[in-house]
Amino acid sequence: MSNDYQRQVIDFYALRHDYDNDFTQARALKLVNYLYLQKSQSVLDVGTGFIAVAIAPKVKSVIGVDFTPEMIARAEKKLEALNIENIDLINADIAAIDFAESSFDLITCSLAIALFPDIPQVLAKWYQWLKKGGLIAYRLPKLRL
């Protein structure tokens, strides 16, 4: 991801003090309704952390990745307030990091997928990180033309 583009996205979300509102959270959490969660699952959540926080009590472990430091800080506050300990948060560009093959049972992403300049490349990496029978679940924003 280009540094200019990444900086624009980081700056945009850093200035969005209203991001953690009921509407935004409800949009993200709609995806959770479609997931079959099990206590044995290891999950990767890419984006704001809404899904990670919501599903953590229902799964074994969650890794949350976001390249916006402010979003990671907000998620950390939520984890602390809710006393959730099975989530590790990573401040990084998901396109620039790697996990071992077959690391996750589930990979989730609410809306952030639209921000990736090369979505097929990112999805290809995610499929490598999935265990056999694993699932990728993401939500695309509604387009208004």
GIRAPE-V354648 format. One line per field, one symbol per residue. ss: DSSP state (H for helix, E for strand, - for the rest). phi: phi as a letter, one per 30 degrees, with the letter a starting at -180 (. if undefined). burial: b if it has 16 or more other C-alpha atoms within 10 Angstrom, else e. Layout:
ss=???
phi=???
burial=???
This chain:
ss=--HHHHHHHHHHHH-------HHHHHHHHHHHHH-------EEEEE---HHHHHHHHH--EEEEEE--HHHHHHHHHHHHHH----EEEEE------------EEEEEEE-HHHH---HHHHHHHHHHHEEEEEEEEEE------
phi=.ddddddddddedddddcddcddddddddedddccccbdddcbccckdjededdcedcbdabccbbcceddddddddddddchcccbccbdadedccbbdehdbdbbcacideddddbeedddddedddddeidbcbbbcddccc
burial=eeeeebeeebeebeeeeeeeeeeebeebbebbeeeebeeebbbbbbbbbbbbbebbeebbbbbbbbbbbbbbeebbeebeeeeeebbebbeeebbeeeeeeebbbbbbbbbbbeebeeeeeeeebbbbbbeeebbbebbeeeeee
